[in-house]
């Protein structure tokens, strides 16, 4: 199973990223990142899956059976919160953008048709997590606490240059008192104001049995799949803010997000109680 997919390796015509559960080699999670030209309309069929649309750049609208949602302008993932929406299982929708835009369509295999929902940017909570140089911002767009999907969970994470996130390492790959199994996709973007292509970060995923042990350089447009094991940290190179979209889904009928911290690093949560958060976080509210 290939876990790290560099930018372009999952591209198809019109899609910057296109990966479903079958391509990933697992059961639930999928992701498409679509580039829309100004004035373009794309027809999308959510056959066998539920979905969530999150604008990464630009604005647009989506229309389905009995609903229409408008997304306000988002200059980039580093500048403002997004509007988002939940799209029901098996719906056929039209996605369009007057000025052009880049949209993420997170998906999960589902069996129940839930009502379409709109999540305005102003209603999405921003969470500051960690401390010191491990301070990061969580945009809780469709977290486990947000009602809507049957299985899908979608959040955004931002870390300013030099900071660590997804740390301490944690996992969610088995049924226990502290965790439930969830497949996870990371989609990365790196802020590079000079547009030089030099921006990068690091990501690590590993298992205690050693069958997975990857520490990779990630750049804008890269995707990393986490089927199991501990993951973290994600490290933003100094001078280059890091963003990632997390798409998560699993079999839990209650759609919970429960994790186990790597025991060797669990002491950090207690130690951080006396460490101030980094003043650059949040990047925005």
C-alpha positions, 0 to 999 in steps of 0.5 A: 500500500502506497502511503505518500502520494506526491503532488500530481501523482493522484491527478486526473482530468480536472482533479488535482487529487482523486482517490477513493476507498478502493484506490486507497486499499481500505474501506471508507475514506476518499478525497477529490480536490477539484480545480474549477475554471471561471464559469465552469460547472462540474456534475458530481455523483456521490454514488455509494458515498456521503460527502463534504465540500470545503473551498480551499481557494475561491468561491462557488456554489453547489446545487442538489436535490432540493438545496443550493449552497453558496460559498463565500470567497476564500483567498487561501487556506491561510487567510480565512475560515471556509464555508462548507456543506454536507452532501447526502449519499447517492446525490447528484450535484452541480458544483460551479464557480463564477470566478474559479476556485479549488474545492475539496470533496471529502467522501466516506462510504455510507448506507444512510441518506442524511439531510444536506447541511450547510456549515457557515464559516462564522459558525465553525469553532477554532480550537488552539491545541498544544503548547509552545512550538507544538501549538496549532490551529484546528478548524473544526468544520465537521468534527465528530461533535458536529452533527450531520454525516453517518461516518465522515469527519473533516477538519483543517489543521494549521501550523505556523512555520517552525511549529509541530502539529499532530503531536504527540504521536497518536493512533486510532486503528482498533476498538478499545476503551480509548480509541475507535478505528478511523482511516485518515487522509492528509492533504497538505498545502504549504504557504510560500509567499514568494511562490518559489516552490521551496516550502516544505514540511515533514510528516511521520507515520509508524507502527510498533511492529515496524511494518510502517515507518515513514518520515517523508518530506511533504509539499503543497498538493501532497497526500498521505494515507494513514491506514493504521499506526501512530502518526505525528508529528507534522513539522512546518519548516521555518518560514513556511506555514503548513496546512492540512485537511484531514478526512476521516471515516470508520465503522463506528455507528456513533461516529466518534473520534477517540485516540490513543497517545503513544505512551512514550510521549503521553507525559507531554500533555501534562507538561504543556499545562504550564507552557503558554501557547504560541502567539502566532496561533490562531492564524485567523479566526 
